Amino acid sequence: MPLTEAYAVADHVAKASSYFFLVFLCLLLSLTGMLLNVLILQPLKRAKIVAKRIADDPTQNMGERVPSPKGRELAEFAQAFNSMADTLAKERALLDARVAERTRELAEANGKLQRLSERDGLTGLYNRRKFDLAYATAWDNALKQRQPLSIILLDVDDFKNYNDQYGHQAGDDCLRQVAEVLETTVRGPDALAARYGGEEFVVILPGLTGQAARTLAQEICRVVAGKGVCHAKTGAPSIVTISAGVAGQIPEAGETAEHMLEKADAVLYVAKASGKNCCILAD
C-alpha cells in the first residue's frame, strides 16, 4: 500500500476513533448526570422540600419525613434528617403542652383575680364596685326594654350596739349570717346581692315590680329574724333583725338610677325610725 494511502487510512481511523470516543464520553457524562440527579440531587431536593414545608407550617407538616433513598451515605443523611425532625416534633409537643398548661393556669389566676376584685372579703357577696357597675347596666337595660327594675337597701338594726356588746368578731359573724340569707333568698339569673358598706346590703332585682320586691324584702327580714341571733342591746325581740327600704319603677328618659337609690335609702331610714325589723316601699 502506498504510504499516502496508509496515512489516509490511519487518519480516518483516528478521526473515527475520536468521534466514537466523544460520543461515548457524552453518553457517559449524560448517564453520570442522570445518576447524580436520581441518586443525589433528587433526594436532596426532596429533603429541601420537606424541610421548607416543616419550617413554613410546623403545626400541619411536622409529621412529614424524607423517604430513605438508595446509597448508604444518602440513606444515613435521610435517617439523620428524620431523627432530627422526630426530636423537633417531640420538643414542639412538649412546648405546646407547657404553653397550654401555662395558659390554663393564667386563665384560672385571672378568673380568681376577677372574682376577688368583685367580691367582698368578709361576706363573699359582691362588693360596692360590682354593685355600681351592675346597677348602671340594669338601669340602662330596663330603660331600653321598658321593663321594671327594683332595688332593696337593707341595714342591720342596732349593729353598733351589737358590736359594742359582743365584739367585732361576733359582728363579722353576724354580717356573714345576713349574707348567707341573701344568697339563699335572692334568686334569678339577673338578680344581684351585694354588701353596700358597713352593715348595709343592697339587692338589684331586674324585671321585678316594687310590690314583688317588697314581698322579697319581707321574706329576707323574716328569715334573718328567724335565725334568732341574740342581741341584748336592742328592743324586743332581743335578736338580730334588719330593716329594708324598697324602690321600684319602669325607668323613664330623664330619670336616673341614683334617684331610685335615694328613694330606697329614704324609706330605709323611715323603716328604722318606725320600730325596725320591717320594710317600706317608696311611693
C-alpha positions, 0 to 999 in steps of 0.5 A: 500500500502506498504510504499516502494511502496508509496515512489516509487510512490511519487518519480516518481511523483516528478521526473515527476513533475520536468521534466514537470516543466523544460520543461515548464520553457524552453518553457517559457524562449524560448517564453520570448526570442522570445518576447524580440527579436520581441518586443525589440531587433528587433526594436532596431536593426532596429533603429541601422540600420537606424541610421548607414545608416543616419550617413554613407550617410546623403545626400541619407538616411536622409529621412529614419525613424524607423517604430513605433513598438508595446509597448508604451515605444518602440513606444515613443523611435521610435517617439523620434528617428524620431523627432530627425532625422526630426530636423537633416534633417531640420538643414542639409537643412538649412546648405546646403542652407547657404553653397550654398548661401555662395558659390554663393556669393564667386563665384560672389566676385571672378568673380568681383575680376577677372574682376577688376584685368583685367580691367582698372579703368578709361576706363573699357577696359582691362588693360596692364596685360590682354593685355600681357597675351592675346597677348602671347596666340594669338601669340602662337595660330596663330603660331600653326594654321598658321593663321594671327594675327594683332595688332593696337597701337593707341595714342591720338594726342596732349593729353598733350596739351589737358590736359594742356588746359582743365584739367585732368578731361576733359582728363579722359573724353576724354580717356573714349570717345576713349574707348567707340569707341573701344568697339563699333568698335572692334568686334569678339569673339577673338578680344581684346581692351585694354588701353596700358598706358597713352593715348595709346590703343592697339587692338589684332585682331586674324585671321585678315590680316594687310590690314583688320586691317588697314581698322579697324584702319581707321574706329576707327580714323574716328569715334573718329574724328567724335565725334568732341571733341574740342581741341584748342591746336592742328592743324586743325581740332581743335578736338580730333583725334588719330593716329594708327600704324598697324602690321600684319603677319602669325607668323613664328618659330623664330619670336616673338610677341614683334617684331610685337609690335615694328613694330606697335609702329614704324609706330605709331610714323611715323603716328604722325610725318606725320600730325596725325589723320591717320594710317600706316601699317608696311611693 
